[in-house]
Amino acid sequence: MLVNFWATWCDPCREEIPWLIEMQDKYGPRGFTVLGIAMDEEGKPVVAPFVAKERYDVRGQQLPMNYPIVIGNEGVAEKFGGLLGYPTSVLISKDGRQLKRVTGIINEDEFLS
């Protein structure tokens, strides 16, 4: 599982969403999940319309976010060791261990290496 802390107002977060959509498409059938944790202070009233409306260019198609999005808070972030900035992504093993953590935009090569 890849846990991705993001916010609707975060430009780098929005920049990496097409890659997260691709990752979910590619690895989802094998049981992998991207989980987006939206850290917007306003919560669901801001996040839900954003997720419903926004589309991202993925291989020439305009696609919505195709992975689960939940609303997070500082308590959730602390369970992952706290956040230094957005986006922050944490790769979690099937047995729940943190395998890798990246603050900033990620790419597939970083997580497959």
Phi and psi restraints in degrees (range 20) as a CNS / XPLOR table:
assign (resid 1 and name C) (resid 2 and name N)
       (resid 2 and name CA) (resid 2 and name C) 1.0 -112.9 20.0 2
assign (resid 2 and name N) (resid 2 and name CA)
       (resid 2 and name C) (resid 3 and name N) 1.0 116.1 20.0 2
assign (resid 2 and name C) (resid 3 and name N)
       (resid 3 and name CA) (resid 3 and name C) 1.0 -95.0 20.0 2
assign (resid 3 and name N) (resid 3 and name CA)
       (resid 3 and name C) (resid 4 and name N) 1.0 123.3 20.0 2
assign (resid 3 and name C) (resid 4 and name N)
       (resid 4 and name CA) (resid 4 and name C) 1.0 -119.7 20.0 2
assign (resid 4 and name N) (resid 4 and name CA)
       (resid 4 and name C) (resid 5 and name N) 1.0 110.3 20.0 2
assign (resid 4 and name C) (resid 5 and name N)
       (resid 5 and name CA) (resid 5 and name C) 1.0 -84.5 20.0 2
assign (resid 5 and name N) (resid 5 and name CA)
       (resid 5 and name C) (resid 6 and name N) 1.0 126.9 20.0 2
assign (resid 5 and name C) (resid 6 and name N)
       (resid 6 and name CA) (resid 6 and name C) 1.0 -149.2 20.0 2
assign (resid 6 and name N) (resid 6 and name CA)
       (resid 6 and name C) (resid 7 and name N) 1.0 176.6 20.0 2
assign (resid 6 and name C) (resid 7 and name N)
       (resid 7 and name CA) (resid 7 and name C) 1.0 -148.9 20.0 2
assign (resid 7 and name N) (resid 7 and name CA)
       (resid 7 and name C) (resid 8 and name N) 1.0 150.3 20.0 2
assign (resid 7 and name C) (resid 8 and name N)
       (resid 8 and name CA) (resid 8 and name C) 1.0 -63.6 20.0 2
assign (resid 8 and name N) (resid 8 and name CA)
       (resid 8 and name C) (resid 9 and name N) 1.0 -29.0 20.0 2
assign (resid 8 and name C) (resid 9 and name N)
       (resid 9 and name CA) (resid 9 and name C) 1.0 -86.9 20.0 2
assign (resid 9 and name N) (resid 9 and name CA)
       (resid 9 and name C) (resid 10 and name N) 1.0 -1.9 20.0 2
assign (resid 9 and name C) (resid 10 and name N)
       (resid 10 and name CA) (resid 10 and name C) 1.0 -91.7 20.0 2
assign (resid 10 and name N) (resid 10 and name CA)
       (resid 10 and name C) (resid 11 and name N) 1.0 109.4 20.0 2
assign (resid 10 and name C) (resid 11 and name N)
       (resid 11 and name CA) (resid 11 and name C) 1.0 -59.6 20.0 2
assign (resid 11 and name N) (resid 11 and name CA)
       (resid 11 and name C) (resid 12 and name N) 1.0 -47.2 20.0 2
assign (resid 11 and name C) (resid 12 and name N)
       (resid 12 and name CA) (resid 12 and name C) 1.0 -61.1 20.0 2
assign (resid 12 and name N) (resid 12 and name CA)
       (resid 12 and name C) (resid 13 and name N) 1.0 -33.1 20.0 2
assign (resid 12 and name C) (resid 13 and name N)
       (resid 13 and name CA) (resid 13 and name C) 1.0 -62.1 20.0 2
assign (resid 13 and name N) (resid 13 and name CA)
       (resid 13 and name C) (resid 14 and name N) 1.0 -47.1 20.0 2
assign (resid 13 and name C) (resid 14 and name N)
       (resid 14 and name CA) (resid 14 and name C) 1.0 -65.6 20.0 2
assign (resid 14 and name N) (resid 14 and name CA)
       (resid 14 and name C) (resid 15 and name N) 1.0 -32.6 20.0 2
assign (resid 14 and name C) (resid 15 and name N)
       (resid 15 and name CA) (resid 15 and name C) 1.0 -64.6 20.0 2
assign (resid 15 and name N) (resid 15 and name CA)
       (resid 15 and name C) (resid 16 and name N) 1.0 -33.6 20.0 2
assign (resid 15 and name C) (resid 16 and name N)
       (resid 16 and name CA) (resid 16 and name C) 1.0 -90.5 20.0 2
assign (resid 16 and name N) (resid 16 and name CA)
       (resid 16 and name C) (resid 17 and name N) 1.0 -8.4 20.0 2
assign (resid 16 and name C) (resid 17 and name N)
       (resid 17 and name CA) (resid 17 and name C) 1.0 -57.5 20.0 2
assign (resid 17 and name N) (resid 17 and name CA)
       (resid 17 and name C) (resid 18 and name N) 1.0 -42.3 20.0 2
assign (resid 17 and name C) (resid 18 and name N)
       (resid 18 and name CA) (resid 18 and name C) 1.0 -57.9 20.0 2
assign (resid 18 and name N) (resid 18 and name CA)
       (resid 18 and name C) (resid 19 and name N) 1.0 -37.1 20.0 2
assign (resid 18 and name C) (resid 19 and name N)
       (resid 19 and name CA) (resid 19 and name C) 1.0 -67.7 20.0 2
assign (resid 19 and name N) (resid 19 and name CA)
       (resid 19 and name C) (resid 20 and name N) 1.0 -37.7 20.0 2
assign (resid 19 and name C) (resid 20 and name N)
       (resid 20 and name CA) (resid 20 and name C) 1.0 -65.9 20.0 2
assign (resid 20 and name N) (resid 20 and name CA)
       (resid 20 and name C) (resid 21 and name N) 1.0 -37.6 20.0 2
assign (resid 20 and name C) (resid 21 and name N)
       (resid 21 and name CA) (resid 21 and name C) 1.0 -61.0 20.0 2
assign (resid 21 and name N) (resid 21 and name CA)
       (resid 21 and name C) (resid 22 and name N) 1.0 -46.2 20.0 2
assign (resid 21 and name C) (resid 22 and name N)
       (resid 22 and name CA) (resid 22 and name C) 1.0 -61.8 20.0 2
assign (resid 22 and name N) (resid 22 and name CA)
       (resid 22 and name C) (resid 23 and name N) 1.0 -42.3 20.0 2
assign (resid 22 and name C) (resid 23 and name N)
       (resid 23 and name CA) (resid 23 and name C) 1.0 -61.6 20.0 2
assign (resid 23 and name N) (resid 23 and name CA)
       (resid 23 and name C) (resid 24 and name N) 1.0 -42.8 20.0 2
assign (resid 23 and name C) (resid 24 and name N)
       (resid 24 and name CA) (resid 24 and name C) 1.0 -64.4 20.0 2
assign (resid 24 and name N) (resid 24 and name CA)
       (resid 24 and name C) (resid 25 and name N) 1.0 -42.4 20.0 2
assign (resid 24 and name C) (resid 25 and name N)
       (resid 25 and name CA) (resid 25 and name C) 1.0 -60.0 20.0 2
assign (resid 25 and name N) (resid 25 and name CA)
       (resid 25 and name C) (resid 26 and name N) 1.0 -45.2 20.0 2
assign (resid 25 and name C) (resid 26 and name N)
       (resid 26 and name CA) (resid 26 and name C) 1.0 -72.7 20.0 2
assign (resid 26 and name N) (resid 26 and name CA)
       (resid 26 and name C) (resid 27 and name N) 1.0 -44.4 20.0 2
assign (resid 26 and name C) (resid 27 and name N)
       (resid 27 and name CA) (resid 27 and name C) 1.0 -105.4 20.0 2
assign (resid 27 and name N) (resid 27 and name CA)
       (resid 27 and name C) (resid 28 and name N) 1.0 -13.0 20.0 2
assign (resid 27 and name C) (resid 28 and name N)
       (resid 28 and name CA) (resid 28 and name C) 1.0 -54.2 20.0 2
assign (resid 28 and name N) (resid 28 and name CA)
       (resid 28 and name C) (resid 29 and name N) 1.0 -43.5 20.0 2
assign (resid 28 and name C) (resid 29 and name N)
       (resid 29 and name CA) (resid 29 and name C) 1.0 -61.4 20.0 2
assign (resid 29 and name N) (resid 29 and name CA)
       (resid 29 and name C) (resid 30 and name N) 1.0 -17.6 20.0 2
assign (resid 29 and name C) (resid 30 and name N)
       (resid 30 and name CA) (resid 30 and name C) 1.0 -95.5 20.0 2
assign (resid 30 and name N) (resid 30 and name CA)
       (resid 30 and name C) (resid 31 and name N) 1.0 8.9 20.0 2
assign (resid 30 and name C) (resid 31 and name N)
       (resid 31 and name CA) (resid 31 and name C) 1.0 95.2 20.0 2
assign (resid 31 and name N) (resid 31 and name CA)
       (resid 31 and name C) (resid 32 and name N) 1.0 4.4 20.0 2
assign (resid 31 and name C) (resid 32 and name N)
       (resid 32 and name CA) (resid 32 and name C) 1.0 -84.3 20.0 2
assign (resid 32 and name N) (resid 32 and name CA)
       (resid 32 and name C) (resid 33 and name N) 1.0 144.1 20.0 2
assign (resid 32 and name C) (resid 33 and name N)
       (resid 33 and name CA) (resid 33 and name C) 1.0 -134.2 20.0 2
assign (resid 33 and name N) (resid 33 and name CA)
       (resid 33 and name C) (resid 34 and name N) 1.0 136.3 20.0 2
assign (resid 33 and name C) (resid 34 and name N)
       (resid 34 and name CA) (resid 34 and name C) 1.0 -91.3 20.0 2
assign (resid 34 and name N) (resid 34 and name CA)
       (resid 34 and name C) (resid 35 and name N) 1.0 132.6 20.0 2
assign (resid 34 and name C) (resid 35 and name N)
       (resid 35 and name CA) (resid 35 and name C) 1.0 -120.5 20.0 2
assign (resid 35 and name N) (resid 35 and name CA)
       (resid 35 and name C) (resid 36 and name N) 1.0 115.9 20.0 2
assign (resid 35 and name C) (resid 36 and name N)
       (resid 36 and name CA) (resid 36 and name C) 1.0 -89.6 20.0 2
assign (resid 36 and name N) (resid 36 and name CA)
       (resid 36 and name C) (resid 37 and name N) 1.0 125.9 20.0 2
assign (resid 36 and name C) (resid 37 and name N)
       (resid 37 and name CA) (resid 37 and name C) 1.0 -112.2 20.0 2
assign (resid 37 and name N) (resid 37 and name CA)
       (resid 37 and name C) (resid 38 and name N) 1.0 105.4 20.0 2
assign (resid 37 and name C) (resid 38 and name N)
       (resid 38 and name CA) (resid 38 and name C) 1.0 -78.9 20.0 2
assign (resid 38 and name N) (resid 38 and name CA)
       (resid 38 and name C) (resid 39 and name N) 1.0 126.1 20.0 2
assign (resid 38 and name C) (resid 39 and name N)
       (resid 39 and name CA) (resid 39 and name C) 1.0 -105.5 20.0 2
assign (resid 39 and name N) (resid 39 and name CA)
       (resid 39 and name C) (resid 40 and name N) 1.0 19.2 20.0 2
assign (resid 39 and name C) (resid 40 and name N)
       (resid 40 and name CA) (resid 40 and name C) 1.0 -62.9 20.0 2
assign (resid 40 and name N) (resid 40 and name CA)
       (resid 40 and name C) (resid 41 and name N) 1.0 132.1 20.0 2
assign (resid 40 and name C) (resid 41 and name N)
       (resid 41 and name CA) (resid 41 and name C) 1.0 -61.3 20.0 2
assign (resid 41 and name N) (resid 41 and name CA)
       (resid 41 and name C) (resid 42 and name N) 1.0 -32.9 20.0 2
assign (resid 41 and name C) (resid 42 and name N)
       (resid 42 and name CA) (resid 42 and name C) 1.0 -75.4 20.0 2
assign (resid 42 and name N) (resid 42 and name CA)
       (resid 42 and name C) (resid 43 and name N) 1.0 -14.4 20.0 2
assign (resid 42 and name C) (resid 43 and name N)
       (resid 43 and name CA) (resid 43 and name C) 1.0 70.1 20.0 2
assign (resid 43 and name N) (resid 43 and name CA)
       (resid 43 and name C) (resid 44 and name N) 1.0 -145.1 20.0 2
assign (resid 43 and name C) (resid 44 and name N)
       (resid 44 and name CA) (resid 44 and name C) 1.0 -56.1 20.0 2
assign (resid 44 and name N) (resid 44 and name CA)
       (resid 44 and name C) (resid 45 and name N) 1.0 -37.8 20.0 2
assign (resid 44 and name C) (resid 45 and name N)
       (resid 45 and name CA) (resid 45 and name C) 1.0 -59.1 20.0 2
assign (resid 45 and name N) (resid 45 and name CA)
       (resid 45 and name C) (resid 46 and name N) 1.0 -24.5 20.0 2
assign (resid 45 and name C) (resid 46 and name N)
       (resid 46 and name CA) (resid 46 and name C) 1.0 -97.0 20.0 2
assign (resid 46 and name N) (resid 46 and name CA)
       (resid 46 and name C) (resid 47 and name N) 1.0 -41.6 20.0 2
assign (resid 46 and name C) (resid 47 and name N)
       (resid 47 and name CA) (resid 47 and name C) 1.0 -72.5 20.0 2
assign (resid 47 and name N) (resid 47 and name CA)
       (resid 47 and name C) (resid 48 and name N) 1.0 -45.6 20.0 2
assign (resid 47 and name C) (resid 48 and name N)
       (resid 48 and name CA) (resid 48 and name C) 1.0 -58.3 20.0 2
assign (resid 48 and name N) (resid 48 and name CA)
       (resid 48 and name C) (resid 49 and name N) 1.0 -48.4 20.0 2
assign (resid 48 and name C) (resid 49 and name N)
       (resid 49 and name CA) (resid 49 and name C) 1.0 -65.0 20.0 2
assign (resid 49 and name N) (resid 49 and name CA)
       (resid 49 and name C) (resid 50 and name N) 1.0 -35.2 20.0 2
assign (resid 49 and name C) (resid 50 and name N)
       (resid 50 and name CA) (resid 50 and name C) 1.0 -60.9 20.0 2
assign (resid 50 and name N) (resid 50 and name CA)
       (resid 50 and name C) (resid 51 and name N) 1.0 -49.7 20.0 2
assign (resid 50 and name C) (resid 51 and name N)
       (resid 51 and name CA) (resid 51 and name C) 1.0 -64.3 20.0 2
assign (resid 51 and name N) (resid 51 and name CA)
       (resid 51 and name C) (resid 52 and name N) 1.0 -39.0 20.0 2
assign (resid 51 and name C) (resid 52 and name N)
       (resid 52 and name CA) (resid 52 and name C) 1.0 -69.1 20.0 2
assign (resid 52 and name N) (resid 52 and name CA)
       (resid 52 and name C) (resid 53 and name N) 1.0 -34.5 20.0 2
assign (resid 52 and name C) (resid 53 and name N)
       (resid 53 and name CA) (resid 53 and name C) 1.0 -92.2 20.0 2
assign (resid 53 and name N) (resid 53 and name CA)
       (resid 53 and name C) (resid 54 and name N) 1.0 -41.7 20.0 2
assign (resid 53 and name C) (resid 54 and name N)
       (resid 54 and name CA) (resid 54 and name C) 1.0 -69.5 20.0 2
assign (resid 54 and name N) (resid 54 and name CA)
       (resid 54 and name C) (resid 55 and name N) 1.0 142.1 20.0 2
assign (resid 54 and name C) (resid 55 and name N)
       (resid 55 and name CA) (resid 55 and name C) 1.0 -129.2 20.0 2
assign (resid 55 and name N) (resid 55 and name CA)
       (resid 55 and name C) (resid 56 and name N) 1.0 149.4 20.0 2
assign (resid 55 and name C) (resid 56 and name N)
       (resid 56 and name CA) (resid 56 and name C) 1.0 -127.7 20.0 2
assign (resid 56 and name N) (resid 56 and name CA)
       (resid 56 and name C) (resid 57 and name N) 1.0 143.0 20.0 2
assign (resid 56 and name C) (resid 57 and name N)
       (resid 57 and name CA) (resid 57 and name C) 1.0 -76.9 20.0 2
assign (resid 57 and name N) (resid 57 and name CA)
       (resid 57 and name C) (resid 58 and name N) 1.0 109.3 20.0 2
assign (resid 57 and name C) (resid 58 and name N)
       (resid 58 and name CA) (resid 58 and name C) 1.0 -125.3 20.0 2
assign (resid 58 and name N) (resid 58 and name CA)
       (resid 58 and name C) (resid 59 and name N) 1.0 109.7 20.0 2
assign (resid 58 and name C) (resid 59 and name N)
       (resid 59 and name CA) (resid 59 and name C) 1.0 51.4 20.0 2
assign (resid 59 and name N) (resid 59 and name CA)
       (resid 59 and name C) (resid 60 and name N) 1.0 41.4 20.0 2
assign (resid 59 and name C) (resid 60 and name N)
       (resid 60 and name CA) (resid 60 and name C) 1.0 84.1 20.0 2
assign (resid 60 and name N) (resid 60 and name CA)
       (resid 60 and name C) (resid 61 and name N) 1.0 -1.6 20.0 2
assign (resid 60 and name C) (resid 61 and name N)
       (resid 61 and name CA) (resid 61 and name C) 1.0 -108.9 20.0 2
assign (resid 61 and name N) (resid 61 and name CA)
       (resid 61 and name C) (resid 62 and name N) 1.0 148.2 20.0 2
assign (resid 61 and name C) (resid 62 and name N)
       (resid 62 and name CA) (resid 62 and name C) 1.0 -93.5 20.0 2
assign (resid 62 and name N) (resid 62 and name CA)
       (resid 62 and name C) (resid 63 and name N) 1.0 106.3 20.0 2
assign (resid 62 and name C) (resid 63 and name N)
       (resid 63 and name CA) (resid 63 and name C) 1.0 -118.2 20.0 2
assign (resid 63 and name N) (resid 63 and name CA)
       (resid 63 and name C) (resid 64 and name N) 1.0 148.9 20.0 2
assign (resid 63 and name C) (resid 64 and name N)
       (resid 64 and name CA) (resid 64 and name C) 1.0 -82.0 20.0 2
assign (resid 64 and name N) (resid 64 and name CA)
       (resid 64 and name C) (resid 65 and name N) 1.0 169.0 20.0 2
assign (resid 64 and name C) (resid 65 and name N)
       (resid 65 and name CA) (resid 65 and name C) 1.0 -62.3 20.0 2
assign (resid 65 and name N) (resid 65 and name CA)
       (resid 65 and name C) (resid 66 and name N) 1.0 129.3 20.0 2
assign (resid 65 and name C) (resid 66 and name N)
       (resid 66 and name CA) (resid 66 and name C) 1.0 -113.2 20.0 2
assign (resid 66 and name N) (resid 66 and name CA)
       (resid 66 and name C) (resid 67 and name N) 1.0 20.8 20.0 2
assign (resid 66 and name C) (resid 67 and name N)
       (resid 67 and name CA) (resid 67 and name C) 1.0 -130.3 20.0 2
assign (resid 67 and name N) (resid 67 and name CA)
       (resid 67 and name C) (resid 68 and name N) 1.0 160.0 20.0 2
assign (resid 67 and name C) (resid 68 and name N)
       (resid 68 and name CA) (resid 68 and name C) 1.0 -64.1 20.0 2
assign (resid 68 and name N) (resid 68 and name CA)
       (resid 68 and name C) (resid 69 and name N) 1.0 141.1 20.0 2
assign (resid 68 and name C) (resid 69 and name N)
       (resid 69 and name CA) (resid 69 and name C) 1.0 -122.7 20.0 2
assign (resid 69 and name N) (resid 69 and name CA)
       (resid 69 and name C) (resid 70 and name N) 1.0 128.7 20.0 2
assign (resid 69 and name C) (resid 70 and name N)
       (resid 70 and name CA) (resid 70 and name C) 1.0 -123.9 20.0 2
assign (resid 70 and name N) (resid 70 and name CA)
       (resid 70 and name C) (resid 71 and name N) 1.0 161.7 20.0 2
assign (resid 70 and name C) (resid 71 and name N)
       (resid 71 and name CA) (resid 71 and name C) 1.0 -92.3 20.0 2
assign (resid 71 and name N) (resid 71 and name CA)
       (resid 71 and name C) (resid 72 and name N) 1.0 129.4 20.0 2
assign (resid 71 and name C) (resid 72 and name N)
       (resid 72 and name CA) (resid 72 and name C) 1.0 -109.0 20.0 2
assign (resid 72 and name N) (resid 72 and name CA)
       (resid 72 and name C) (resid 73 and name N) 1.0 176.9 20.0 2
assign (resid 72 and name C) (resid 73 and name N)
       (resid 73 and name CA) (resid 73 and name C) 1.0 -153.1 20.0 2
assign (resid 73 and name N) (resid 73 and name CA)
       (resid 73 and name C) (resid 74 and name N) 1.0 179.7 20.0 2
assign (resid 73 and name C) (resid 74 and name N)
       (resid 74 and name CA) (resid 74 and name C) 1.0 -60.3 20.0 2
assign (resid 74 and name N) (resid 74 and name CA)
       (resid 74 and name C) (resid 75 and name N) 1.0 -34.9 20.0 2
assign (resid 74 and name C) (resid 75 and name N)
       (resid 75 and name CA) (resid 75 and name C) 1.0 -60.4 20.0 2
assign (resid 75 and name N) (resid 75 and name CA)
       (resid 75 and name C) (resid 76 and name N) 1.0 -43.4 20.0 2
assign (resid 75 and name C) (resid 76 and name N)
       (resid 76 and name CA) (resid 76 and name C) 1.0 -64.1 20.0 2
assign (resid 76 and name N) (resid 76 and name CA)
       (resid 76 and name C) (resid 77 and name N) 1.0 -45.7 20.0 2
assign (resid 76 and name C) (resid 77 and name N)
       (resid 77 and name CA) (resid 77 and name C) 1.0 -59.6 20.0 2
assign (resid 77 and name N) (resid 77 and name CA)
       (resid 77 and name C) (resid 78 and name N) 1.0 -39.9 20.0 2
assign (resid 77 and name C) (resid 78 and name N)
       (resid 78 and name CA) (resid 78 and name C) 1.0 -62.8 20.0 2
assign (resid 78 and name N) (resid 78 and name CA)
       (resid 78 and name C) (resid 79 and name N) 1.0 -33.9 20.0 2
assign (resid 78 and name C) (resid 79 and name N)
       (resid 79 and name CA) (resid 79 and name C) 1.0 -63.2 20.0 2
assign (resid 79 and name N) (resid 79 and name CA)
       (resid 79 and name C) (resid 80 and name N) 1.0 -21.0 20.0 2
assign (resid 79 and name C) (resid 80 and name N)
       (resid 80 and name CA) (resid 80 and name C) 1.0 -102.7 20.0 2
assign (resid 80 and name N) (resid 80 and name CA)
       (resid 80 and name C) (resid 81 and name N) 1.0 14.3 20.0 2
assign (resid 80 and name C) (resid 81 and name N)
       (resid 81 and name CA) (resid 81 and name C) 1.0 92.2 20.0 2
assign (resid 81 and name N) (resid 81 and name CA)
       (resid 81 and name C) (resid 82 and name N) 1.0 11.2 20.0 2
assign (resid 81 and name C) (resid 82 and name N)
       (resid 82 and name CA) (resid 82 and name C) 1.0 81.7 20.0 2
assign (resid 82 and name N) (resid 82 and name CA)
       (resid 82 and name C) (resid 83 and name N) 1.0 165.3 20.0 2
assign (resid 82 and name C) (resid 83 and name N)
       (resid 83 and name CA) (resid 83 and name C) 1.0 -122.9 20.0 2
assign (resid 83 and name N) (resid 83 and name CA)
       (resid 83 and name C) (resid 84 and name N) 1.0 137.7 20.0 2
assign (resid 83 and name C) (resid 84 and name N)
       (resid 84 and name CA) (resid 84 and name C) 1.0 -95.9 20.0 2
assign (resid 84 and name N) (resid 84 and name CA)
       (resid 84 and name C) (resid 85 and name N) 1.0 -16.7 20.0 2
assign (resid 84 and name C) (resid 85 and name N)
       (resid 85 and name CA) (resid 85 and name C) 1.0 176.5 20.0 2
assign (resid 85 and name N) (resid 85 and name CA)
       (resid 85 and name C) (resid 86 and name N) 1.0 179.2 20.0 2
assign (resid 85 and name C) (resid 86 and name N)
       (resid 86 and name CA) (resid 86 and name C) 1.0 -120.4 20.0 2
assign (resid 86 and name N) (resid 86 and name CA)
       (resid 86 and name C) (resid 87 and name N) 1.0 146.6 20.0 2
assign (resid 86 and name C) (resid 87 and name N)
       (resid 87 and name CA) (resid 87 and name C) 1.0 -74.0 20.0 2
assign (resid 87 and name N) (resid 87 and name CA)
       (resid 87 and name C) (resid 88 and name N) 1.0 156.5 20.0 2
assign (resid 87 and name C) (resid 88 and name N)
       (resid 88 and name CA) (resid 88 and name C) 1.0 -129.1 20.0 2
assign (resid 88 and name N) (resid 88 and name CA)
       (resid 88 and name C) (resid 89 and name N) 1.0 129.6 20.0 2
assign (resid 88 and name C) (resid 89 and name N)
       (resid 89 and name CA) (resid 89 and name C) 1.0 -120.5 20.0 2
assign (resid 89 and name N) (resid 89 and name CA)
       (resid 89 and name C) (resid 90 and name N) 1.0 139.2 20.0 2
assign (resid 89 and name C) (resid 90 and name N)
       (resid 90 and name CA) (resid 90 and name C) 1.0 -129.2 20.0 2
assign (resid 90 and name N) (resid 90 and name CA)
       (resid 90 and name C) (resid 91 and name N) 1.0 122.3 20.0 2
assign (resid 90 and name C) (resid 91 and name N)
       (resid 91 and name CA) (resid 91 and name C) 1.0 -88.4 20.0 2
assign (resid 91 and name N) (resid 91 and name CA)
       (resid 91 and name C) (resid 92 and name N) 1.0 124.4 20.0 2
assign (resid 91 and name C) (resid 92 and name N)
       (resid 92 and name CA) (resid 92 and name C) 1.0 -114.2 20.0 2
assign (resid 92 and name N) (resid 92 and name CA)
       (resid 92 and name C) (resid 93 and name N) 1.0 133.6 20.0 2
assign (resid 92 and name C) (resid 93 and name N)
       (resid 93 and name CA) (resid 93 and name C) 1.0 -76.2 20.0 2
assign (resid 93 and name N) (resid 93 and name CA)
       (resid 93 and name C) (resid 94 and name N) 1.0 168.1 20.0 2
assign (resid 93 and name C) (resid 94 and name N)
       (resid 94 and name CA) (resid 94 and name C) 1.0 -60.7 20.0 2
assign (resid 94 and name N) (resid 94 and name CA)
       (resid 94 and name C) (resid 95 and name N) 1.0 -27.6 20.0 2
assign (resid 94 and name C) (resid 95 and name N)
       (resid 95 and name CA) (resid 95 and name C) 1.0 -92.8 20.0 2
assign (resid 95 and name N) (resid 95 and name CA)
       (resid 95 and name C) (resid 96 and name N) 1.0 11.1 20.0 2
assign (resid 95 and name C) (resid 96 and name N)
       (resid 96 and name CA) (resid 96 and name C) 1.0 90.4 20.0 2
assign (resid 96 and name N) (resid 96 and name CA)
       (resid 96 and name C) (resid 97 and name N) 1.0 7.4 20.0 2
assign (resid 96 and name C) (resid 97 and name N)
       (resid 97 and name CA) (resid 97 and name C) 1.0 -85.6 20.0 2
assign (resid 97 and name N) (resid 97 and name CA)
       (resid 97 and name C) (resid 98 and name N) 1.0 145.3 20.0 2
assign (resid 97 and name C) (resid 98 and name N)
       (resid 98 and name CA) (resid 98 and name C) 1.0 -79.2 20.0 2
assign (resid 98 and name N) (resid 98 and name CA)
       (resid 98 and name C) (resid 99 and name N) 1.0 117.3 20.0 2
assign (resid 98 and name C) (resid 99 and name N)
       (resid 99 and name CA) (resid 99 and name C) 1.0 -91.6 20.0 2
assign (resid 99 and name N) (resid 99 and name CA)
       (resid 99 and name C) (resid 100 and name N) 1.0 -37.2 20.0 2
assign (resid 99 and name C) (resid 100 and name N)
       (resid 100 and name CA) (resid 100 and name C) 1.0 -155.6 20.0 2
assign (resid 100 and name N) (resid 100 and name CA)
       (resid 100 and name C) (resid 101 and name N) 1.0 148.6 20.0 2
assign (resid 100 and name C) (resid 101 and name N)
       (resid 101 and name CA) (resid 101 and name C) 1.0 -139.2 20.0 2
assign (resid 101 and name N) (resid 101 and name CA)
       (resid 101 and name C) (resid 102 and name N) 1.0 132.9 20.0 2
assign (resid 101 and name C) (resid 102 and name N)
       (resid 102 and name CA) (resid 102 and name C) 1.0 -132.6 20.0 2
assign (resid 102 and name N) (resid 102 and name CA)
       (resid 102 and name C) (resid 103 and name N) 1.0 127.5 20.0 2
assign (resid 102 and name C) (resid 103 and name N)
       (resid 103 and name CA) (resid 103 and name C) 1.0 -100.0 20.0 2
assign (resid 103 and name N) (resid 103 and name CA)
       (resid 103 and name C) (resid 104 and name N) 1.0 124.9 20.0 2
assign (resid 103 and name C) (resid 104 and name N)
       (resid 104 and name CA) (resid 104 and name C) 1.0 110.0 20.0 2
assign (resid 104 and name N) (resid 104 and name CA)
       (resid 104 and name C) (resid 105 and name N) 1.0 -178.9 20.0 2
assign (resid 104 and name C) (resid 105 and name N)
       (resid 105 and name CA) (resid 105 and name C) 1.0 -64.7 20.0 2
assign (resid 105 and name N) (resid 105 and name CA)
       (resid 105 and name C) (resid 106 and name N) 1.0 134.8 20.0 2
assign (resid 105 and name C) (resid 106 and name N)
       (resid 106 and name CA) (resid 106 and name C) 1.0 -104.8 20.0 2
assign (resid 106 and name N) (resid 106 and name CA)
       (resid 106 and name C) (resid 107 and name N) 1.0 165.3 20.0 2
assign (resid 106 and name C) (resid 107 and name N)
       (resid 107 and name CA) (resid 107 and name C) 1.0 -138.1 20.0 2
assign (resid 107 and name N) (resid 107 and name CA)
       (resid 107 and name C) (resid 108 and name N) 1.0 161.6 20.0 2
assign (resid 107 and name C) (resid 108 and name N)
       (resid 108 and name CA) (resid 108 and name C) 1.0 -57.7 20.0 2
assign (resid 108 and name N) (resid 108 and name CA)
       (resid 108 and name C) (resid 109 and name N) 1.0 -39.6 20.0 2
assign (resid 108 and name C) (resid 109 and name N)
       (resid 109 and name CA) (resid 109 and name C) 1.0 -58.9 20.0 2
assign (resid 109 and name N) (resid 109 and name CA)
       (resid 109 and name C) (resid 110 and name N) 1.0 -36.3 20.0 2
assign (resid 109 and name C) (resid 110 and name N)
       (resid 110 and name CA) (resid 110 and name C) 1.0 -61.7 20.0 2
assign (resid 110 and name N) (resid 110 and name CA)
       (resid 110 and name C) (resid 111 and name N) 1.0 -36.1 20.0 2
assign (resid 110 and name C) (resid 111 and name N)
       (resid 111 and name CA) (resid 111 and name C) 1.0 -92.4 20.0 2
assign (resid 111 and name N) (resid 111 and name CA)
       (resid 111 and name C) (resid 112 and name N) 1.0 -16.0 20.0 2
assign (resid 111 and name C) (resid 112 and name N)
       (resid 112 and name CA) (resid 112 and name C) 1.0 -92.9 20.0 2
assign (resid 112 and name N) (resid 112 and name CA)
       (resid 112 and name C) (resid 113 and name N) 1.0 -11.8 20.0 2
